[in-house]
Structures are given as C-alpha cells and as structure tokens.
C-alpha cells in the first residue's frame, strides 16, 4: 500500500466536499476509499439503460455519504458487489 500511495494525497470521503471547494483537485494526484453502505435496486433510464446507485462512506462521519452512479459496462460488471465492500 505504501508503494501505491507514494506521491499521492489521501482525501477521506467525509472531507471531499470541503476539499473540492477549497483546492483544485485536478492538479493533485489523490485517492479516496469508500465502503458501500447502501445499494439502491438497479433502475432504468428513459431509454431503457440500466444503472445502479451506491452510497459510499469512509466510516469516519456517517452523515457524509457520496452517491456513485454506475452505468454501462461498469454497471454490468459491478452491480452485484456486496454492500460492505471497500
């Protein structure tokens, strides 16, 4: 993990909103980690494409979640991922 994180900045999901407002993250090599705390039943768009929504949290501040929308091949490959997965 130390090798993978070399020269990268860890930003916790619970800090993400504040960091987006105060820093230009496009100029930083950063990573974040999240746990799937809730999965919404897959839904369909108006044109019939199926997608999933995951709610992610860093388990530090349970009131701060990020919604991740999965479409296309990403949805097809990962929609069965279990809640609780990092």
N, C-alpha and C positions, 0 to 999 in steps of 0.2 A: 504494500500500500504506500509506503514511503516513496518508492520509486515512481509509482503512478501519480502521486501528488506533488512531486518535485516541480517547483516553479509555478504551482497553481495555487489559487486562493480558494479556501473553503468558505462558502456562504451558506449558512443554515437557511432552510426554507422559511423559518419564522423571521428571518432578517431580510428576506428577499425584497419585500415591498419597500422597505426603508432604503435598502441599497440601490434599488432601481431609481429612486427619487433623488439620491444624493451622489451617485457615482455613474460614470459612463462604463457600464459592464461590457460593452462591445470592444473595449480596448484592453480588457483584462482576461487572462486565461483562468476561468473559475469553474468550480464544480459544486454540486449540491447533492445531498442524499435525501431520499424520502421513503416513507413507509406508506403503503396503500392502506388507508384507514377506512375507506368506503368505496364500493363499486356500485355504480348505477347500472341497472339492467340495460344491455345494449339497445340502442334506439335506431330509428331510420330517419334519414333526411327526406325532404320532399321528393327528391329524385330516386329514392329507394336505396341509397347507400347506407350501410350500417356503420355505426360508430359506438365507442364506449367512452364513459367519463369515469375517471378515477379521482378521488380526493386524497391528496398526499399531505403528510405531516412529518416533522422531524422529531416528534415526541418530546420536544422541549417546551413548546407552548401549544397546547391542544386547541386553542382558539384560533390559531393561524394555520389555515389549510390553503393548498394550491390545487386548483382543478386542472386536470390534464385530460385533454380530448384526444382520443386515438381514432384515426381514420385510415382507410385504405389497407395497405399491406401490414402496417403496424397494428391496426385493429385485428386483422385476421390472424396474425402471429401471436398476439399477446392477450386477447380478450379473456382467455381462461386463467390468467395469472391469479393466484390466490390473494385474497385480502390478507394483509400482514406481511406481504413480501416487501423486501427493501429493494 
